[in-house]
Amino acid sequence: MFSKRKKEEGVVALFERPTGLIRAAQAVRGRSWTEFDCFTPYPIHGLDHAMDLPRSKIPWVTFCFGLIGCFAGFGFQYWTSVIDWPIIIGGKPMNSWPAFIPITFECTILFGGLATVAALFFVCRIPNLKAKVLDPELTNHRFAIFVSKHQKGFEVTEVKKMFAELGAYDVKVVE
């Protein structure tokens, strides 16, 4: 079901400010390394561009399933009111579409939300329960970049020196 990941070995650098993390991500991309990840306590504008990440396909999943939910909600109400059980209520026409809008909206949100959660679990493999904690400060107030050693041109001493020059306050080797 899930592919086995390589053991997480490499170098992690900790930064106190997001600007240092962005510079480090640009430097890592400048060396043509692709197996690296950044960890932040909150979203940072421009980090995805610095990491050269492609645009996520999750919004398309949400949009498509929201559209399916919209048509399913409206279609079910139309089928029930006009085709299956036509009853004139209060002199309204059978296809009283303004009355169908609240349920149509709710079905759109329901289908889109459930599809997004399913995509995060199955496509993005979130949450990753087997991931190793690189540093306990990461989720509080620190920023980090992890570079895997399983790539061409990787030397631990050179990477540690590069991160120290970029302003990392702590550089650790993860084995």
C-alpha positions as CSV (number, residue, x, y, z in Angstrom):
1,M,0.0,0.0,0.0
2,F,2.6,2.6,1.0
3,S,6.0,2.6,-0.5
4,K,8.9,2.2,1.9
5,R,10.9,5.4,2.3
6,K,14.7,5.5,2.6
7,K,15.9,5.8,6.1
8,E,16.0,9.5,7.1
9,E,19.7,10.2,7.2
10,G,21.3,13.6,6.5
11,V,21.8,17.0,7.9
12,V,19.3,19.2,9.7
13,A,20.0,22.9,10.2
14,L,18.0,25.1,12.7
15,F,17.3,28.8,12.1
16,E,15.7,31.4,14.3
17,R,14.2,33.5,11.5
18,P,12.3,32.4,8.4
19,T,14.5,34.5,6.1
20,G,17.5,32.3,7.0
21,L,15.4,29.2,6.1
22,I,14.4,30.7,2.7
23,R,18.1,31.5,1.9
24,A,19.1,28.0,2.9
25,A,16.3,26.4,0.7
26,Q,17.6,28.6,-2.2
27,A,21.1,27.5,-1.6
28,V,20.1,23.8,-1.5
29,R,18.2,24.2,-4.7
30,G,21.2,25.9,-6.2
31,R,23.2,22.7,-5.7
32,S,20.5,20.8,-7.6
33,W,19.5,18.7,-4.6
34,T,15.9,17.6,-4.6
35,E,15.6,15.5,-1.5
36,F,15.2,18.1,1.2
37,D,12.3,19.4,3.3
38,C,11.6,22.5,5.4
39,F,9.9,22.6,8.8
40,T,8.1,25.7,10.1
41,P,5.7,26.4,12.9
42,Y,3.5,28.5,10.5
43,P,3.3,29.0,6.7
44,I,6.0,31.2,5.2
45,H,5.3,33.3,2.1
46,G,7.8,32.4,-0.6
47,L,9.1,29.2,0.9
48,D,7.4,27.0,-1.7
49,H,9.0,29.1,-4.5
50,A,12.4,28.9,-2.8
51,M,12.0,25.1,-2.6
52,D,10.8,25.0,-6.2
53,L,7.7,23.0,-5.3
54,P,5.1,22.3,-7.9
55,R,1.5,23.5,-7.3
56,S,-0.5,21.1,-5.3
57,K,-3.3,19.1,-6.9
58,I,-5.4,19.1,-3.8
59,P,-7.4,22.2,-4.8
60,W,-8.4,20.4,-8.0
61,V,-9.6,17.4,-6.0
62,T,-11.7,19.7,-3.8
63,F,-13.1,21.6,-6.8
64,C,-14.0,18.4,-8.8
65,F,-15.7,16.7,-5.9
66,G,-17.4,19.9,-4.8
67,L,-18.9,20.1,-8.3
68,I,-20.0,16.5,-8.1
69,G,-21.6,17.3,-4.8
70,C,-23.3,20.3,-6.2
71,F,-24.8,18.4,-9.1
72,A,-25.7,15.4,-6.9
73,G,-27.5,17.6,-4.3
74,F,-29.5,19.5,-6.9
75,G,-30.1,16.4,-9.0
76,F,-31.4,14.4,-6.1
77,Q,-33.8,17.2,-5.0
78,Y,-35.0,17.7,-8.6
79,W,-35.6,14.0,-9.1
80,T,-37.4,13.7,-5.8
81,S,-39.6,16.8,-6.3
82,V,-40.3,16.6,-10.0
83,I,-40.0,12.9,-11.1
84,D,-40.4,10.5,-8.2
85,W,-42.9,12.2,-5.9
86,P,-44.4,15.3,-7.5
87,I,-46.6,17.1,-5.0
88,I,-47.7,20.7,-5.4
89,I,-47.0,22.6,-2.1
90,G,-48.3,26.1,-1.6
91,G,-48.9,26.6,-5.3
92,K,-45.2,26.5,-6.1
93,P,-44.0,24.9,-9.3
94,M,-42.5,21.3,-9.2
95,N,-39.0,22.6,-10.0
96,S,-38.7,25.3,-7.4
97,W,-35.0,25.7,-7.7
98,P,-34.5,28.5,-5.1
99,A,-35.7,26.1,-2.4
100,F,-33.0,23.6,-3.6
101,I,-30.0,26.0,-3.0
102,P,-29.3,25.4,0.7
103,I,-29.1,21.6,0.3
104,T,-27.1,22.0,-3.0
105,F,-24.6,24.3,-1.1
106,E,-24.3,21.8,1.8
107,C,-23.7,18.9,-0.5
108,T,-21.0,20.9,-2.3
109,I,-19.2,21.6,0.9
110,L,-19.6,18.0,2.2
111,F,-18.3,16.3,-0.9
112,G,-15.4,18.8,-1.3
113,G,-14.4,18.6,2.4
114,L,-14.5,14.8,2.5
115,A,-12.6,14.5,-0.7
116,T,-9.9,16.9,0.6
117,V,-9.5,14.9,3.8
118,A,-9.3,11.6,1.8
119,A,-6.8,13.1,-0.6
120,L,-4.6,14.2,2.3
121,F,-4.7,10.7,3.8
122,F,-4.1,8.7,0.7
123,V,-2.3,10.9,-1.8
124,C,-0.2,13.1,0.5
125,R,0.1,10.4,3.1
126,I,-0.7,12.8,6.0
127,P,-0.1,12.2,8.9
128,N,3.2,10.5,8.7
129,L,3.3,8.6,12.0
130,K,6.7,7.0,11.3
131,A,8.7,10.2,10.8
132,K,11.5,10.8,13.3
133,V,11.4,14.0,15.3
134,L,14.4,16.0,14.2
135,D,14.3,18.6,17.0
136,P,11.7,19.2,19.7
137,E,11.8,23.0,19.1
138,L,10.5,22.8,15.5
139,T,6.8,23.0,16.2
140,N,7.2,25.8,18.7
141,H,9.3,28.6,17.4
142,R,12.2,27.3,15.2
143,F,12.7,26.8,11.5
144,A,14.6,23.9,10.0
145,I,15.8,22.4,6.8
146,F,16.6,18.7,6.4
147,V,18.8,17.6,3.5
148,S,18.9,13.8,2.8
149,K,22.4,12.3,2.3
150,H,21.0,10.0,-0.4
151,Q,21.9,12.2,-3.4
152,K,24.7,13.0,-5.7
153,G,27.4,15.5,-4.4
154,F,26.4,15.3,-0.8
155,E,29.3,15.6,1.7
156,V,28.4,16.2,5.4
157,T,31.2,18.6,6.2
158,E,30.5,20.7,3.2
159,V,26.8,20.9,4.0
160,K,27.4,21.7,7.6
161,K,29.8,24.5,6.5
162,M,27.2,25.9,4.0
163,F,24.4,26.0,6.7
164,A,26.8,27.7,9.2
165,E,27.6,30.4,6.6
166,L,23.9,30.9,6.0
167,G,23.3,31.7,9.7
168,A,22.1,28.4,11.2
169,Y,22.4,28.4,14.9
170,D,22.6,24.6,15.1
171,V,23.5,22.0,12.6
172,K,23.0,18.3,13.4
173,V,23.8,15.1,11.5
174,V,20.9,12.7,11.6
175,E,21.7,9.0,11.4
